[in-house]
Amino acid sequence: MARHLIVGDGTAFGVTNGLVDDGAVSVQKMSESGPTELVLGDTFVTAPQIRILSGGSDGKNIATPWFYGRDVVDYSGKVGAAQTAQVKRATLATNAVAAGQHTLKVMNKTNGNSPFQSKSYTITVDPNATNTPTEQCTAFTTAINADLPHWVNSITNNGTSIDFTGFKKGETKADGSVQENLVEMELSFEAIDGNGNGTTMAETAQTAGSRGSGDGFYLQEYEDTLMGSQYGYYERRNLPIKPANQVATGTLYDMYNITATKDGSSSSQIHGVDNLIELTLGLVAGDADSLVVENKLNGYFTGAFAPVIL
């Protein structure tokens, strides 16, 4: 599958010296006189072939291949949605019945492969002073804040429970490093004296971690995978200089997908080779100039696909 990414930064469409303005997005049709801008009212008949392009920051346009409207097999989209950090809650119940030690373990399962990173925190309980869930949560909170795991952004003591909030992709951690992926955590509890000691812990997911849709950090990661096919850049010992990313990490994008066959057939004539072009279009969420592009595409695909209204 040939994959292509076009990104707009909310700049109004315009052409300067024959090039689409930096950050603007153009939907072009092939006419007898060459490429020209698609207009509302154009159909598969008046504009059989189209392509999408944007003005690149280096003064060059970034363009998808030409494709026939009749060959499109999918036109869809998703509203831009920011990442959400995972929040796990440890709730303690019932008093400790004997003196002993209780341990709370926080596990980092972000990479999806064991062995997982973990940190354990042990407190001493005493039925005469620190046996209630509230007292134990206070002791655990003090211990955890004194040595917070690098994958935990913050903790909140709710009285008889503690909330653990993980980092999102792109957030800066305490040591100055940047979190590479959305954190996934797991919690466990143990009474070290071996008899259970009365106290139990329940783990609940207060907020499910989500990568969102069109989040700039993840969209830029996708753009990096296309550097070779899209920009002709293949890193060879850091040479040549990597092109500038078109995706801005702090921006939220509405996402559009157009998938077309290369020759009008739904399957390749060569076994084991797909026959599809997948075009991903990211437009600044809620932007007026993004709506102009959306309207052009919806008008063009009228009768073939439901309108994508984001």
C-alpha positions in Angstrom: 0.0 0.0 0.0 1.3 3.4 -1.0 0.7 5.8 1.9 0.8 9.6 1.7 0.2 12.3 4.4 -0.9 15.9 3.7 -1.1 18.4 6.5 -2.5 21.9 6.6 -1.8 24.5 9.3 -4.9 26.6 8.8 -3.5 28.9 6.2 -6.0 30.1 3.6 -5.5 28.6 0.2 -3.4 30.8 -2.1 -0.8 30.4 -4.8 2.4 32.4 -5.0 4.8 32.1 -7.9 3.1 28.9 -9.0 3.3 27.2 -5.6 0.6 26.7 -3.0 1.3 28.9 0.0 3.1 27.4 2.9 0.7 25.5 5.2 -2.3 25.8 2.8 -4.0 22.8 1.3 -5.1 22.5 -2.3 -7.4 20.0 -4.0 -6.5 20.0 -7.6 -8.2 18.5 -10.7 -6.5 17.6 -14.0 -7.9 19.8 -16.8 -7.0 20.2 -20.4 -4.7 23.1 -19.5 -3.1 21.2 -16.6 -3.7 21.2 -12.8 -6.3 23.6 -11.6 -8.2 24.0 -8.3 -11.2 21.8 -7.7 -14.4 23.9 -7.2 -17.8 23.2 -5.7 -19.9 21.5 -8.3 -17.1 19.4 -9.8 -17.9 15.7 -10.1 -16.2 12.5 -11.3 -17.3 13.6 -14.8 -16.0 17.2 -14.8 -12.9 16.3 -12.8 -12.1 12.6 -13.3 -8.6 12.9 -11.7 -7.7 14.8 -8.6 -4.9 15.1 -6.1 -4.2 16.8 -2.8 -1.2 18.9 -2.1 0.1 21.4 0.5 2.7 24.1 0.6 5.8 22.8 2.4 7.9 24.9 4.7 10.9 24.5 2.4 9.3 26.3 -0.5 8.2 23.1 -2.2 4.8 21.6 -2.6 4.0 18.2 -1.2 1.6 16.3 -3.4 -0.2 13.0 -3.5 -0.3 10.9 -6.7 -3.2 11.6 -9.1 -6.1 9.3 -8.7 -9.5 8.8 -10.3 -12.6 9.7 -8.2 -14.3 6.6 -9.5 -11.5 4.4 -8.1 -11.9 5.6 -4.5 -13.1 2.8 -2.2 -13.1 4.7 1.1 -13.7 8.4 2.1 -14.0 8.8 5.8 -12.8 10.9 8.8 -12.4 11.3 12.5 -12.8 14.4 14.6 -9.6 15.5 16.2 -9.4 14.3 19.8 -6.4 14.9 22.2 -4.7 12.2 24.1 -5.9 11.4 27.6 -3.6 10.2 30.3 -4.4 6.9 32.1 -5.5 7.2 35.7 -5.4 4.1 37.9 -6.9 4.1 41.4 -5.8 2.0 44.4 -8.5 1.8 47.0 -7.8 0.3 50.4 -10.5 -1.2 52.6 -10.7 -2.4 56.2 -8.2 -1.8 59.0 -5.0 -3.8 59.5 -5.5 -6.3 62.3 -1.9 -6.8 63.3 1.4 -5.0 63.2 3.3 -5.6 59.9 4.3 -4.2 56.6 2.2 -3.5 53.5 3.6 -3.0 50.0 2.1 -1.2 47.0 3.6 -1.9 43.6 3.4 0.3 40.6 4.1 -1.4 37.3 5.0 0.2 33.9 3.4 -1.8 31.1 3.9 0.8 28.4 6.2 -1.2 26.1 3.9 -4.2 26.2 6.7 -6.7 26.8 7.9 -8.3 30.0 9.9 -7.9 32.1 8.1 -4.7 33.1 9.6 -1.9 35.1 8.1 -1.6 38.6 8.6 0.3 41.8 7.5 -1.0 45.3 6.6 1.1 48.3 6.5 -0.5 51.8 5.0 1.1 54.9 4.8 -0.2 58.5 1.3 -0.6 59.9 0.4 -0.7 63.6 -3.2 -1.3 64.9 -2.5 1.3 67.5 -1.6 4.1 65.1 -1.5 3.4 61.4 -4.0 0.7 60.7 -6.9 2.4 58.9 -7.1 2.8 55.1 -6.9 6.6 55.5 -3.8 6.4 57.6 -2.2 3.8 55.2 -3.0 6.0 52.1 -1.3 8.9 53.8 1.8 6.9 54.5 1.9 5.5 51.0 1.5 9.0 49.5 4.5 10.3 51.4 6.6 7.3 50.4 5.6 7.5 46.7 6.1 11.3 46.4 9.6 10.9 47.8 10.5 8.6 44.9 8.0 9.0 42.1 8.4 6.5 39.3 9.5 8.2 36.1 6.4 7.0 34.2 4.0 8.5 36.8 3.1 12.2 36.3 1.4 12.7 39.6 -0.5 11.0 42.4 -3.5 12.2 44.4 -4.5 11.1 47.9 -8.3 10.9 48.1 -8.4 9.7 51.7 -9.0 5.9 51.3 -7.7 5.8 47.8 -4.7 7.0 45.7 -5.0 8.0 42.0 -1.9 7.5 39.8 -1.8 9.6 36.6 0.6 8.5 33.8 2.4 10.6 31.3 1.1 11.3 27.8 3.3 11.1 24.7 5.4 14.2 24.3 5.2 15.4 27.9 8.4 16.4 29.7 9.3 14.3 32.7 11.1 15.4 35.9 14.5 14.5 34.5 14.0 16.6 31.4 13.4 13.6 29.1 10.3 13.4 26.9 7.8 10.6 27.2 7.8 8.6 24.0 4.5 6.8 24.4 1.3 7.0 26.3 1.9 5.3 29.7 0.0 2.2 30.7 0.2 1.1 34.4 -0.9 -1.7 36.7 -1.1 -1.7 40.5 -0.8 -4.5 43.1 -0.9 -4.8 46.9 0.6 -7.2 49.4 0.7 -7.7 53.2 4.2 -8.9 53.8 3.4 -10.7 57.1 1.6 -13.3 54.9 -1.7 -13.5 56.7 -3.5 -10.8 54.7 -3.6 -8.6 57.8 -7.2 -7.5 57.1 -6.5 -4.7 54.6 -7.4 -5.3 50.9 -6.8 -3.2 47.8 -9.0 -2.8 44.7 -7.6 -1.4 41.5 -9.9 0.5 39.2 -9.3 2.4 35.9 -10.6 5.9 36.6 -9.6 7.2 33.1 -8.7 5.0 30.2 -5.5 6.1 28.5 -6.2 7.1 24.8 -4.0 8.2 22.0 -6.9 10.3 20.7 -7.2 11.0 17.0 -5.2 13.6 15.1 -3.0 14.3 18.2 0.1 16.2 16.9 2.6 14.0 18.7 1.3 10.8 17.2 0.7 12.3 13.8 4.2 13.5 13.6 5.4 10.1 14.5 3.5 8.8 11.6 4.9 11.5 9.4 8.4 10.4 10.3 7.7 6.9 9.0 6.9 8.4 5.6 10.0 10.5 5.3 11.5 8.2 2.7 8.5 7.7 0.4 7.1 11.2 0.8 10.1 13.4 1.1 12.8 11.2 -0.4 14.7 11.3 2.8 16.4 8.1 4.0 18.6 8.5 7.1 22.1 7.3 6.4 24.4 8.1 9.3 22.5 11.4 9.8 23.0 12.6 6.2 21.5 14.4 4.4 19.7 16.8 6.7 16.2 15.6 7.7 13.4 17.7 6.2 11.3 19.8 8.5 8.2 18.1 9.8 4.9 19.6 8.5 3.0 18.3 11.6 3.1 20.5 14.7 3.2 18.4 17.9 1.1 20.9 19.8 -1.7 21.0 17.3 -4.9 18.9 17.1 -6.0 17.8 13.6 -9.2 16.6 12.1 -8.3 13.5 10.2 -9.6 12.4 6.7 -8.9 9.2 4.8 -9.1 8.6 1.1 -8.3 5.2 -0.2 -8.2 4.5 -3.9 -7.2 1.6 -6.1 -4.3 2.3 -8.5 -5.9 0.9 -11.7 -9.6 0.7 -10.9 -9.5 -2.9 -9.7 -10.1 -4.0 -6.1 -7.2 -6.5 -6.1 -3.7 -6.5 -7.5 -2.7 -8.5 -10.6 0.5 -9.4 -8.8 0.0 -11.9 -6.0 1.2 -10.6 -2.6 1.2 -7.0 -3.7 -1.6 -4.6 -2.7 -3.1 -2.2 -5.2 -4.1 0.7 -3.0 -3.2 4.3 -2.4 -4.0 5.5 1.1 -4.2 9.3 1.6 -4.3 10.7 5.1 -5.2 14.4 5.4 -4.7 16.3 8.6 -6.5 19.7 8.9 -6.4 21.9 12.0 -9.4 21.1 14.0 -12.2 23.7 14.0 -10.4 26.0 11.6 -12.4 27.9 8.9 -9.9 27.2 6.1 -10.0 23.5 7.0 -13.8 23.7 6.4 -13.2 25.0 2.9 -11.2 21.9 2.0 -13.8 19.6 3.7 -16.6 21.2 1.6 -14.6 20.7 -1.6 -14.1 17.0 -0.9 -17.7 16.4 0.3 -19.0 18.1 -2.8 -16.8 16.0 -5.1 -17.8 12.7 -3.4 -21.5 13.5 -3.3 -23.5 10.4 -4.4 -20.6 8.1 -3.9 -19.9 8.5 -0.1 -21.6 10.1 2.8 -20.3 13.6 3.6 -17.6 13.8 6.2 -18.5 16.6 8.6 -15.9 17.2 11.3 
